[in-house]
Amino acid sequence: MSCKRIHSPAARASTAGWHAFRLPAGERQVAPSGTRGLQNLQERRDPFDAGPEGALVKKVILLATLVCACTAGLAAAQPPADCLPNSLNIPNAPYPCIFPDNRVMFRVIAPDALKVTVRLGRGFEMTKGPDGLWYVTTTPQVVGFHYYTLSIDGAVVADPATRTFFGSGFYNSGIEIPDPDGDYFALKNVPRGQVRQRWYYSTVTAQWRRTYIYTPPDYDTDIKARYPVLYLFHGWGENEQGWHVQGHVDVIMDNLIAGKKAAPMIIVMDNLNAVKPGESAVLYAARGALTQAVPEPPPAAGAAAAAGRGAAGRGVMRPLGPAFTDMMLTDLVPMVERTFRVAPGRENRAMAGLSMGGMQTFTTALANLDKFAYIGGFSGSSGGRGGFDPKTSNNGVFADAAAFNKQVKVLFLGIGSMEGPGTKTFSDQLTQAGITNVYYESPGTAHEWLTWRRCFREFAPRLFR
């Protein structure tokens, strides 16, 4: 506490604080700040100052005024000057912020909570500060986009300080660690395409479905042009928004086209989560009780580890059913080709996806090579997990290497360097079998959006040339 004595009458009248006054008879009065308190004191009559004539003499003798200007608590903490707000924060939110070494500082407002944890990677337990808010600074994080959530006394919630992103079957918060090599997905002053939402009815799933469709910058001006189409898919627990919102595919594509590095194309981003009436959609749902009407008991200890990682890196491996392929060929592709100016023929049609979307791509496209000439799997394919035999895998589609290479103009396999050797093994096996393929490895990244942005950057320029 710091205090200072103020002698000026003007200062006494305007000071914000509490003033202590002593009356001559020893009576002490504590008045509120400002001139109103002084007026009230001046209007008080001294009970010991009444004479026999009944005349009252108003006396207020100010012996001393002590004004204390002090802080009762800590001011709201500001982030360090070198900790810059996450680009995905809501407007004006200073936290989370990112240090130059990629450590992240989080702040959470939960004054009544007993325990708060940031669920990012291995997790970071927060500490309650003197201001009643919770803080933690993480270890350095890998560059790129990452989902995260908060655990507040056991309840998992999104951080209200950031935008939300659909992943793992529910809406998460997101943080973007700046990528020094991220110029390819930065907004620039170049011609911009459009991302449109389109609802269509699926006769296969008996449901209305939403798809996101990117059209290149000259689509609405060059009305005679017809464009090839890339069908591009998300991973497990995500939806049709993924490539547009988390992947920045429209920005990457605009920059590639402006740099004459890729052919203008239409990109269709649909939802993999498709089942026929009466079929179970549990494969596509969020894990745990979130989507269970009656919560199921957790698996026995060690069961999840024994089952292994799924096609999208989570959960138990389950084969993808035929519903999506049927829906795509019966409903989606015909809708796109009658609604947009699409160039006809398989040579103008490509399919790719990340993680489970890559596996779906191999399931659909390899069984329909009369419809697709370009195929891409980013952290997802039909091989790399052992047991590959070119004569029998994927119903023997690789058995005749010369025929396959003639039909498929590009077979692209991309992976993060931290994801393990499976995809590289698959690429080498294909090469040994005479199958032409392109292998790309994203340096320093794992099963994450930066891997898939980089894969798309490498894949798109190879299409429709």
For each residue, the residues with C-beta under 8 A, 3 or more apart:
1: 68 70 71
2: 68 69 70
3: 66 67 68 69 70
4: 67 68 69
5: 65 66 67
6: 11 12 15 65 67
7: 11 65
8: 11 12
9: 12 13
10: 13 14
11: 6 7 8 14 15 67
12: 6 8 9 15 19 38 65 67
13: 9 10 34 35 38
14: 10 11 34 35
15: 6 11 12 19 33 67 69
16: 33 34
17: 33 67 68 69
18: 30 31 32 33 68
19: 12 15 30 31 33 37 38 65 67
20: 28 30 65 66
21: 28 29 30 31 41 60 62 65
22: 26 27 28 63 64
23: 26 27 28 29 44 46 60 61
24: 46 48 59 61
25: 46 47 48
26: 22 23
27: 22 23
28: 20 21 22 23
29: 21 23 41 44
30: 18 19 20 21
31: 18 19 21 37 38 40 41
32: 18 36 37
33: 15 16 17 18 19 37
34: 13 14 16 37 38
35: 13 14 38 39
36: 32 39 40
37: 19 31 32 33 34 40 41
38: 12 13 19 31 34 35 41 42
39: 35 36 42 43
40: 31 36 37 43 44
41: 21 29 31 37 38 44 60
42: 38 39 58 60
43: 39 40 58
44: 23 29 40 41 60
45: 49 50 56 58
46: 23 24 25 49 57 58 59
47: 25 50
48: 24 25
49: 45 46 56 57 59
50: 45 47 54 56
51: 54 55 57
52:
53:
54: 50 51
55: 51
56: 45 49 50
57: 46 49 51
58: 42 43 45 46
59: 24 46 49
60: 21 23 41 42 44
61: 23 24
62: 21 65
63: 22
64: 22
65: 5 6 7 12 19 20 21 62
66: 3 5 20
67: 3 4 5 6 11 12 15 17 19
68: 1 2 3 4 17 18
69: 2 3 4 15 17
70: 1 2 3
71: 1 74 75
72:
73: 130 131
74: 71 77 130 131
75: 71
76: 131
77: 74 107 129 131 133 135
78: 94
79: 83 85 94 95 97 105 107
80: 83 97 99 105
81:
82: 99 100
83: 79 80 97 98 99 105
84: 97 98
85: 79 89 93 94 95 96 97 98
86: 89 95 96 97 98 104 162 175 176
87: 176 178
88: 162 163 173 174 175 176
89: 85 86 93 94 95 96 161 162 163
90: 93 160 161 162 163
91:
92:
93: 85 89 90 161 162
94: 78 79 85 89 97 107
95: 79 85 86 89 105 106 107 161
96: 85 86 89 104 105 106 107 159 161 162 175
97: 79 80 83 84 85 86 94 104 105
98: 83 84 85 86 102 103 104 105 175 177 178
99: 80 82 83 102 103 104 105 137
100: 82
101: 140
102: 98 99 140 141 142 143 177
103: 98 99 137 138 139 140 141
104: 86 96 97 98 99 120 137 138 141 175 177
105: 79 80 83 95 96 97 98 99 135 136 137 138
106: 95 96 118 124 126 134 135 136 137 138 159
107: 77 79 94 95 96 133 134 135 161
108: 116 118 126 133 134 135 150 152 159
109: 133 134
110: 113 116 133 134 152
111: 132 133
112:
113: 110 116 134 152 153
114: 153
115: 125 151 152 153 154
116: 108 110 113 125 126 128 134 150 151 152 153
117: 123 124 125 126 150 151
118: 106 108 123 124 126 136 138 148 150
119: 123 148 149 150 151 156
120: 104 123 124 138 141 146 148 175
121: 138 141 146
122:
123: 117 118 119 120 151
124: 106 117 118 120 136 138
125: 115 116 117 136
126: 106 108 116 117 118 134 135 136
127: 134 135 136
128: 116 132 133 134
129: 77 132 133 134 135
130: 73 74
131: 73 74 76 77
132: 111 128 129
133: 77 107 108 109 110 111 128 129
134: 106 107 108 109 110 113 116 126 127 128 129
135: 77 105 106 107 108 126 127 129
136: 105 106 118 124 125 126 127
137: 99 103 104 105 106
138: 103 104 105 106 118 120 121 124 141
139: 103
140: 101 102 103
141: 102 103 104 120 121 138 146 175 177
142: 102 146 177 444 445 446 448 450
143: 102 177 178 179 180 182 444 445 450
144: 176 177 179 445 448 449 450 451 453
145: 174 175 176 177 246 448 449 450
146: 120 121 141 142 174 175 176 177 448
147: 165 167 168 172 173 174
148: 118 119 120 159 172 173 174 175
149: 119 156 157 158 159 172 173
150: 108 116 117 118 119 156 157 158 159 173
151: 115 116 117 119 123 154 155 156
152: 108 110 113 115 116 155 157
153: 113 114 115 116
154: 115 151
155: 151 152
156: 119 149 150 151
157: 149 150 152
158: 149 150 162 164 171 172 173
159: 96 106 108 148 149 150 162 173
160: 90
161: 89 90 93 95 96 107 173
162: 86 88 89 90 93 96 158 159 173 174 175
163: 88 89 90 173 174
164: 158 171 172 173 174
165: 147 171 172 173 174 245 246
166: 170 171 172 237 238 239 241 242
167: 147 170 172 237 238 242 246
168: 147 172 237 286 287 314
169: 237 284 285 286 287 290 291
170: 166 167 237 286 290
171: 158 164 165 166
172: 147 148 149 158 164 165 166 167 168
173: 88 147 148 149 150 158 159 161 162 163 164 165
174: 88 145 146 147 148 162 163 164 165 246
175: 86 88 96 98 104 120 141 145 146 148 162
176: 86 87 88 144 145 146
177: 98 102 104 141 142 143 144 145 146
178: 87 98 143 182
179: 143 144 182 450
180: 143
181: 184
182: 143 178 179 185 186
183: 186
184: 181 252 255 256 453 457
185: 182 248 251 252 255 453 457
186: 182 183 251 255
187: 251
188: 254 255 258
189:
190: 217 254 255 257 258
191: 217 218 254 257 258
192: 217 250 254
193: 214 215 216 217 219 250 253 254 257
194: 214 215 219 220 250
195: 212 213 214 244 250
196: 212 213 214 215
197: 210 211 212 213
198: 210 211 212 213 335 339
199: 208 209 210
200: 208 209 211 331 332 335
201: 207 208 209 331
202: 205 206 207 208 209 274 327 330 331 332
203: 206 330 331
204: 274 276 323 326 327 330 331
205: 202 209 274 275 276 277 323 327
206: 202 203 276 277
207: 201 202
208: 199 200 201 202
209: 199 200 201 202 205 270 271 274 327 331 332
210: 197 198 199 240 271
211: 197 198 200 240 268 269 270 271 332
212: 195 196 197 198 240 241 243 244 268 269 270
213: 195 196 197 198 266 267 268 269 336 340
214: 193 194 195 196 244 249 250 253 266 267 269
215: 193 194 196 219 220 227 266 340
216: 193 219 227 253 254 257 264 265 266
217: 190 191 192 193 254 257 264
218: 191 221 222 225 264
219: 193 194 215 216 222 225 227 264 266 341
220: 194 215 223
221: 218
222: 218 219 225
223: 220 341
224:
225: 218 219 222 264 341
226: 341 342 343 344
227: 215 216 219 264 265 266 340 341 342 343 348
228: 263 265 266 342 343 347 348 349 350 463 464
229: 265 266 267 268 336 337 340 342 343 348 349 350
230: 265 266 267 268 350 351 352 374 460 463
231: 268 270 328 332 333 349 350 351 352
232: 243 249 267 268 269 351 352 353 357 456
233: 243 269 270 272 351 352 353 354 357 358 360 361
234: 238 239 240 242 243 269 271 272 353 354 355 356 357
235: 238 242 312 313 353 354 355 356 357 358 379 380
236: 284 310 311 312 313 314 315 355 356
237: 166 167 168 169 170 284 286 312 314
238: 166 167 234 235 241 242 246
239: 166 234 242 271 273
240: 210 211 212 234 269 270 271
241: 166 212 238 244 245 246 269
242: 166 167 234 235 238 239 245 246 247 269
243: 212 232 233 234 246 247 249 267 269 456
244: 195 212 214 241 247 248 249 250 269
245: 165 241 242
246: 145 165 167 174 238 241 242 243 449
247: 242 243 244 252 449 452 453 456
248: 185 244 251 252 453
249: 214 232 243 244 252 253 267 269 456
250: 192 193 194 195 214 244 253 254 267
251: 185 186 187 248 254 255
252: 184 185 247 248 249 255 256 453 456 457 460
253: 193 214 216 249 250 256 257 262 265 267 460
254: 188 190 191 192 193 216 217 250 251 257 258
255: 184 185 186 188 190 251 252 258 259
256: 184 252 253 259 261 262 457 460 461
257: 190 191 193 216 217 253 254 260 261 262 263 264
258: 188 190 191 254 255
259: 255 256
260: 257
261: 256 257 461
262: 253 256 257 265 460 461 463
263: 228 257 463 464 465
264: 216 217 218 219 225 227 257
265: 216 227 228 229 230 253 262 460 463 464
266: 213 214 215 216 219 227 228 229 230 336 340 342
267: 213 214 229 230 232 243 249 250 253
268: 211 212 213 229 230 231 232 332 336
269: 211 212 213 214 232 233 234 240 241 242 243 244 249
270: 209 211 212 231 233 240 328 332
271: 209 210 211 234 239 240 274
272: 233 234 284 324 353 356 357 360
273: 239 281 284
274: 202 204 205 209 271 323 324 327
275: 205 279 280 281 284 321 323
276: 204 205 206 279 323 326
277: 205 206
278:
279: 275 276 321 323
280: 275 283
281: 273 275 284 285
282: 285 291
283: 280 318 320
284: 169 236 237 272 273 275 281
285: 169 281 282 290 291
286: 168 169 170 237 290 291
287: 168 169 290 314 315
288: 291 292 295
289: 292 295 296
290: 169 170 285 286 287
291: 169 282 285 286 288
292: 288 289 295 296
293:
294:
295: 288 289 292
296: 289 292
297:
298:
299: 303 304
300: 303
301:
302: 305 306
303: 299 300 306 307
304: 299 307 315 316
305: 302 308
306: 302 303
307: 303 304 315 316 317
308: 305 316 317
309: 313 314 315 317
310: 236 313 314 315 316 317 318 356
311: 236 317 318 320 355 356 359 380
312: 235 236 237 315 355 356 359 380
313: 235 236 309 310 355 379 447
314: 168 236 237 287 309 310
315: 236 287 304 307 309 310 312
316: 304 307 308 310
317: 307 308 309 310 311
318: 283 310 311
319:
320: 283 311 324 356 359 360 363
321: 275 279 324
322: 325 326
323: 204 205 274 275 276 279 326 327
324: 272 274 320 321 327 328 360 364
325: 322 328 329 360 363 364 367 368
326: 204 276 322 323 329 330
327: 202 204 205 209 274 323 324 330 331 332
328: 231 270 324 325 331 332 333 364
329: 325 326 332 333 368 371
330: 202 203 204 326 327 334
331: 200 201 202 203 204 209 327 328 334 335
332: 200 202 209 211 231 268 270 327 328 329 335 336
333: 231 328 329 336 337 349 371
334: 330 331 337 338
335: 198 200 331 332 338 339
336: 213 229 266 268 332 333 339 340 342
337: 229 333 334 340 342 344
338: 334 335
339: 198 335 336
340: 213 215 227 229 266 336 337
341: 219 223 225 226 227
342: 226 227 228 229 266 336 337 348
343: 226 227 228 229 348
344: 226 337 348
345: 348 349
346: 349 369 370 371 372 373
347: 228 373 409 464
348: 227 228 229 342 343 344 345 373 464
349: 228 229 231 333 345 346 371 372 373 374
350: 228 229 230 231 372 373 374 375 376 410 463 464
351: 230 231 232 233 361 364 365 372 374 375 376
352: 230 231 232 233 357 358 361 374 375 376 377 378 412 456 459
353: 232 233 234 235 272 356 357 358 359 360 361 376 377 378 380
354: 233 234 235 357 358 378 379 380 452 455
355: 234 235 236 311 312 313 358 359 378 379 380 447
356: 234 235 236 272 310 311 312 320 353 359 360 380
357: 232 233 234 235 272 352 353 354 360 361 378 380
358: 233 235 352 353 354 355 361 362 376 377 378 379 380 381
359: 311 312 320 353 355 356 362 363 377 380 381 382
360: 233 272 320 324 325 353 356 357 363 364
361: 233 351 352 353 357 358 364 365 375 376 377 380
362: 358 359 365 366 375 377 380 381 382 394
363: 320 325 359 360 366 367 382
364: 324 325 328 351 360 361 367 368 372
365: 351 361 362 368 369 371 372 375
366: 362 363 369 375 382 394 395 397
367: 325 363 364 394 395 397
368: 325 329 364 365 371 372
369: 346 365 366 372 373 397 404 407 408
370: 346
371: 329 333 346 349 365 368
372: 346 349 350 351 364 365 368 369 375
373: 346 347 348 349 350 369 407 408 409 410
374: 230 349 350 351 352 408 409 410 412 462 463 464
375: 350 351 352 361 362 365 366 372 408 410 411 412
376: 350 351 352 353 358 361 410 411 412 413 414 455 459
377: 352 353 358 359 361 362 380 381 382 412 413 414 423
378: 352 353 354 355 357 358 414 415 451 452 455 456 459
379: 235 313 354 355 358 414 415 416 419 423 447 451 452 455
380: 235 311 312 353 354 355 356 357 358 359 361 362 377
381: 358 359 362 377 384 413 423 426
382: 359 362 363 366 377 393 394
383: 388 393 422 425 426 429 430
384: 381 388 422 423 424 425 426
385: 422
386:
387: 393
388: 383 384 393 426 429
389: 392 393
390: 393 398 399 401 429 430 433 435
391: 396 398 399
392: 389 395 396 399
393: 382 383 387 388 389 390 396 397 398
394: 362 366 367 382 397 398
395: 366 367 392
396: 391 392 393 399
397: 366 367 369 393 394 404
398: 390 391 393 394 401 404 430 433 435
399: 390 391 392 396
400: 403 404
401: 390 398 404 405 433 434 435
402: 405 406 434
403: 400 406 407
404: 369 397 398 400 401 407 408 435
405: 401 402 408 434 435 436
406: 402 403
407: 369 373 403 404
408: 369 373 374 375 404 405 411 436
409: 347 373 374
410: 350 373 374 375 376 438 459 462 463
411: 375 376 408 430 435 436 437 438
412: 352 374 375 376 377 437 438 440 455 458 459 462
413: 376 377 381 423 426 427 437 438 439 440
414: 376 377 378 379 423 439 440 441 442 451 452 454 455 458 459
415: 378 379 419 422 423 424 440 441 442 451
416: 379 419 441 442 444 445 446 447 448 450 451
417: 441 442 443 444 445
418: 444 445 446
419: 379 415 416 422 423 446 447 451
420:
421: 424 425
422: 383 384 385 415 419 425 426
423: 377 379 381 384 413 414 415 419 426 427 439
424: 384 415 421 427 428 439 441
425: 383 384 421 422 428 429
426: 381 383 384 388 413 422 423 429 430
427: 413 423 424 430 431 437 439
428: 424 425 431 432
429: 383 388 390 425 426 432 433
430: 383 390 398 411 426 427 433 435 437
431: 427 428 434 435 437
432: 428 429
433: 390 398 401 429 430
434: 401 402 405 431
435: 390 398 401 404 405 411 430 431
436: 405 408 411
437: 411 412 413 427 430 431
438: 410 411 412 413 458 462
439: 413 414 423 424 427
440: 412 413 414 415 454 455 458 459
441: 414 415 416 417 424
442: 414 415 416 417 445 450 451 454 455
443: 417
444: 142 143 416 417 418
445: 142 143 144 416 417 418 442 448 450 451 454
446: 142 416 418 419 451
447: 313 355 379 416 419 451
448: 142 144 145 146 416 445 451 452
449: 144 145 246 247 452 453
450: 142 143 144 145 179 416 442 445 453 454
451: 144 378 379 414 415 416 419 442 445 446 447 448 454 455
452: 247 354 378 379 414 448 449 455 456
453: 144 184 185 247 248 252 449 450 456 457
454: 414 440 442 445 450 451 457 458
455: 354 376 378 379 412 414 440 442 451 452 458 459
456: 232 243 247 249 252 352 378 452 453 459 460
457: 184 185 252 256 453 454 460 461
458: 412 414 438 440 454 455 461 462
459: 352 376 378 410 412 414 440 455 456 462 463
460: 230 252 253 256 262 265 456 457 463
461: 256 261 262 457 458 465
462: 374 410 412 438 458 459 465
463: 228 230 262 263 265 350 374 410 459 460
464: 228 263 265 347 348 350 374
465: 263 461 462
